[in-house]
Amino acid sequence: MGMFHKVQVGQMIITPIDWEMNPDLSFGTFESWGGRERVRNNKECVYYFFIDNWGEEPRLCLMERAVKHAKIMAVINAPLDMVKRCVESQGTSSRFEKSYAINEQIRVWLIDHVLDDGDSSLVIPMEEKRILEDMGPALPPQTVMDFSGEETLLPAVSAIINDDQVQGIIKKWGFFDAEFNPGGNFENTLIQSGHPLTVLDRRTALLWQRGGLDICSMRTMQKNIDVINREGLAGYHDWRLPTLEEALSLMERVENSKGVHLHPCFSKEQPFIFVAAQRKPGGYWFVDYKQGRSFWSSGTIPGGFGRLVRSM
């Protein structure tokens, strides 16, 4: 019955509360690629209480967690000594681990004092701040002539790639990969394309989306690409998923201020993307700009994001 408790946050009623969820389980459920067995769709939200110990004093919080985001909905005005005891009982932690599961004492206190018909004044909503993403400094105009080398024409046809082939592909082209080629550095020559949603790489003669497509299964991704090509994007109707080589060509050795291994002109909202490569004996290949690597997964729900490309 505990799964059906509700809590009032401002004018919003949130239910149910997931008492089994905690920060560690949340990471495995939502951030470990391929480990989201509990997640049925991209819009599914899970609500749970946890202790945030990143500030000067620990605080009891209500978290909203989904595939694409983690948002603290409210801070609960709970007795500080009770919250501190919960933290102390879980031992010391590294400086990267400052979020804790609640204990039974806090769970009972929440049911008795806050949830259902409890005291909603103890629930302090967090104001959501919308931050416009920094897309980096202005790119050179189309007329700039700063690329004197030869074009690098990367494979542009979908392929079937075995696990033991990936390292060779990465080293052949000098791509950065945190595991297989940490010294790699494929230098792009990015310039304005004449359309704000795209950017041109003169070295590879590829036109890229600066943003991309939302997370979905491979089947849905292909349907979305078909719609884009019917309607047109930046005046073109031949957009496609990049090959593994094309997607890796954007990987930068140094993580940018947005936490991804990309030039800042690209959005951080597509941290790992589908590529036009299947894995033998099964699965799809992805490029992960958050971790700086390639990996494979099933390609089913929730799947991956998309950043489309076309050859010039």
C-alpha positions in Angstrom: 0.0 0.0 0.0 3.0 2.3 0.6 3.5 2.7 -3.1 0.3 4.8 -3.4 1.1 7.5 -0.9 0.9 11.1 -2.3 2.6 14.4 -1.5 1.5 17.9 -2.3 4.1 20.2 -3.8 2.7 23.6 -4.2 -0.5 23.1 -6.2 0.7 19.8 -7.6 -0.3 16.4 -6.2 2.5 13.8 -6.8 1.8 10.0 -6.6 2.9 7.3 -6.2 6.1 7.5 -4.1 8.5 4.7 -5.0 10.0 3.6 -1.7 12.3 1.1 -3.4 14.1 3.7 -5.4 17.3 5.4 -4.1 20.2 7.3 -5.7 22.3 4.2 -6.4 19.4 2.3 -7.9 18.4 5.4 -9.9 21.8 5.5 -11.6 21.6 1.9 -12.6 18.0 2.3 -13.8 18.3 5.5 -15.8 22.0 6.1 -16.6 23.6 2.8 -17.1 23.0 2.3 -20.8 21.1 -0.9 -21.4 20.1 -1.3 -17.8 16.7 0.3 -17.8 14.5 -2.7 -17.4 12.1 -0.8 -15.2 11.5 2.0 -17.6 8.6 1.6 -20.0 8.8 4.8 -22.0 10.7 8.1 -22.2 8.1 10.1 -20.3 7.8 7.8 -17.3 8.7 9.6 -14.1 9.6 8.0 -10.8 9.3 10.0 -7.5 11.4 9.1 -4.4 12.8 10.7 -1.3 16.6 11.0 -0.7 19.1 12.9 1.3 21.2 15.6 -0.5 24.4 16.1 1.4 26.2 18.3 -1.0 25.7 21.5 1.0 26.8 22.6 4.4 23.9 20.7 6.0 22.1 17.5 4.7 18.6 18.0 3.5 15.7 15.7 2.8 14.5 16.1 -0.9 11.8 14.8 -3.2 13.3 13.7 -6.6 11.6 13.4 -10.0 13.6 11.0 -12.2 13.1 10.1 -15.8 15.2 9.0 -18.7 16.3 12.5 -19.7 16.4 14.3 -16.4 16.7 14.3 -12.7 15.0 17.2 -10.9 14.6 18.0 -7.2 10.9 18.9 -6.8 11.0 20.0 -3.2 12.9 20.2 0.0 11.2 18.7 3.0 11.5 20.6 6.3 12.4 17.5 8.4 14.1 17.5 11.8 17.8 18.1 11.0 19.1 15.7 13.7 17.0 12.8 12.2 18.4 13.6 8.7 22.0 13.8 10.1 21.7 10.4 11.9 20.6 8.8 8.6 23.7 10.1 6.9 26.0 9.1 9.7 24.6 5.6 9.7 25.7 5.1 6.1 29.3 5.7 6.8 31.8 7.9 5.0 31.7 8.6 1.3 33.9 10.0 -1.4 33.5 13.5 -2.5 31.6 12.2 -5.6 29.0 10.4 -3.5 26.9 12.8 -1.5 23.4 11.5 -2.1 21.9 8.9 0.3 18.9 6.6 0.6 16.5 7.4 3.4 16.1 5.0 6.3 13.0 3.5 7.9 12.8 6.3 10.5 12.5 9.0 7.9 10.1 6.9 5.8 7.8 6.6 8.9 8.2 10.3 9.7 7.2 11.2 6.2 4.1 9.0 6.3 3.1 10.4 9.7 3.8 14.1 9.1 3.9 14.9 5.4 2.2 12.5 3.0 -1.4 12.1 2.1 -3.3 14.5 4.5 -0.2 15.6 6.3 1.3 19.1 6.7 2.0 20.4 3.2 3.7 23.5 4.7 6.7 21.2 5.4 7.1 20.7 1.6 9.1 23.6 0.1 8.8 23.5 -3.8 12.0 24.2 -5.7 11.8 26.9 -8.3 12.8 25.7 -11.8 15.4 27.8 -13.5 15.5 27.7 -17.2 19.1 28.1 -18.5 19.7 28.8 -22.2 22.4 26.4 -23.4 25.7 28.0 -24.4 26.4 27.1 -28.0 30.0 28.5 -27.9 31.6 31.4 -29.7 30.5 32.2 -33.3 31.8 29.9 -35.9 33.9 31.2 -38.9 31.7 32.3 -41.8 31.3 30.2 -45.0 33.7 32.4 -46.8 36.7 31.7 -44.6 39.6 29.9 -46.2 41.4 28.5 -43.2 41.5 24.8 -44.3 44.4 24.1 -46.6 44.5 20.3 -46.2 42.8 17.6 -48.2 39.3 16.5 -47.4 39.0 13.3 -45.4 36.2 11.3 -46.9 34.9 9.0 -44.2 32.8 5.8 -44.9 29.2 7.0 -45.5 27.4 3.6 -45.9 25.8 1.7 -43.1 27.8 -1.4 -42.0 27.9 -4.5 -39.8 30.8 -4.1 -37.3 32.2 -6.8 -35.0 33.5 -6.0 -31.5 37.1 -6.7 -32.5 36.9 -4.2 -35.5 36.1 -1.1 -33.5 39.5 -0.5 -32.1 41.1 -0.7 -35.5 38.5 1.7 -37.0 39.3 4.2 -34.2 43.0 4.0 -34.6 42.9 4.1 -38.4 41.4 7.5 -38.5 43.0 8.9 -35.3 39.7 9.4 -33.5 39.7 10.0 -29.8 38.3 7.2 -27.6 38.8 7.2 -23.9 39.4 3.4 -23.9 41.0 2.5 -27.2 42.8 5.7 -28.3 43.1 8.3 -25.5 45.8 10.1 -27.6 43.6 10.4 -30.7 42.8 13.9 -32.0 40.8 14.2 -35.3 40.7 17.9 -36.0 37.6 19.2 -37.6 37.2 22.5 -39.5 33.7 23.7 -38.5 32.2 26.7 -40.1 28.8 28.4 -40.4 26.5 26.6 -42.9 24.1 29.4 -43.6 21.4 27.9 -41.3 21.3 28.2 -37.5 20.4 24.5 -37.0 23.3 23.1 -38.9 27.1 23.3 -39.0 29.5 22.4 -41.8 32.8 20.5 -41.3 35.0 21.4 -44.3 37.5 18.6 -43.5 34.9 15.9 -44.0 32.5 17.7 -46.2 29.7 16.8 -43.8 26.7 18.9 -42.8 25.6 18.2 -39.2 22.6 19.0 -37.0 23.8 21.1 -34.1 21.0 19.6 -32.0 19.3 16.4 -32.8 16.5 14.0 -32.2 15.0 12.9 -28.9 15.7 9.5 -27.3 13.7 6.6 -28.8 14.1 3.1 -30.2 15.8 2.5 -33.5 12.5 1.8 -35.2 11.0 5.1 -34.0 14.2 6.9 -35.0 14.0 5.7 -38.6 10.3 6.9 -38.7 11.3 10.3 -37.3 14.1 10.6 -39.9 11.6 9.8 -42.7 9.3 12.6 -41.4 12.2 15.1 -41.3 13.2 14.2 -44.9 9.6 14.6 -46.1 9.3 18.0 -44.5 12.9 19.1 -45.1 15.6 20.5 -42.7 17.6 23.5 -43.7 16.4 23.0 -47.2 17.6 19.4 -47.6 15.7 16.1 -47.7 18.5 13.6 -47.5 19.4 13.5 -43.8 20.6 10.2 -42.3 22.2 8.7 -39.3 26.0 9.0 -39.3 28.2 6.0 -39.8 30.4 5.0 -36.8 33.4 6.8 -38.4 31.4 10.0 -39.1 30.0 10.1 -35.5 33.4 9.5 -34.0 35.0 12.3 -36.1 33.1 14.8 -33.9 34.6 13.3 -30.7 36.9 15.8 -29.0 39.7 14.7 -26.6 38.8 17.3 -24.0 35.4 17.4 -22.4 33.8 20.8 -22.9 32.1 23.0 -20.2 28.8 21.3 -20.9 30.2 17.9 -19.9 30.5 16.3 -23.4 33.4 15.5 -25.7 32.1 17.8 -28.5 32.7 21.2 -29.9 30.4 23.6 -27.9 28.5 24.5 -31.1 26.8 21.2 -30.7 24.0 20.7 -28.1 24.6 18.6 -25.0 21.1 17.2 -25.2 22.1 14.3 -27.3 24.8 12.7 -25.1 24.9 9.3 -26.9 23.6 8.8 -30.4 22.6 6.0 -32.8 25.0 5.4 -35.7 24.3 3.5 -39.0 26.1 0.4 -37.8 24.8 -2.9 -36.5 26.7 -5.3 -34.4 27.4 -8.9 -35.2 25.9 -11.1 -33.7 23.3 -8.6 -32.6 22.6 -5.0 -31.4 23.4 -1.5 -32.6 26.4 0.7 -32.2 26.3 4.0 -30.5 28.7 6.9 -29.9 28.7 8.2 -26.4 30.0 11.8 -26.2 29.4 11.9 -22.4 31.9 9.0 -21.7 34.1 9.6 -24.8 33.6 6.1 -26.3 31.6 3.8 -28.5 29.4 1.1 -27.2 26.6 -1.3 -28.3 23.1 -2.0 -27.0 19.9 -3.5 -28.2 18.4 -0.3 -29.7 15.0 -0.9 -28.1 13.2 1.4 -25.7 14.5 3.8 -24.7 17.2 3.3 -27.3 19.3 6.4 -28.1 19.3 9.9 -29.4 20.0 11.0 -32.9 22.2 13.7 -34.6 21.7 13.6 -38.3 24.2 14.3 -41.1 24.3 14.6 -44.8 27.2 14.6 -47.3 27.8 17.8 -49.2 
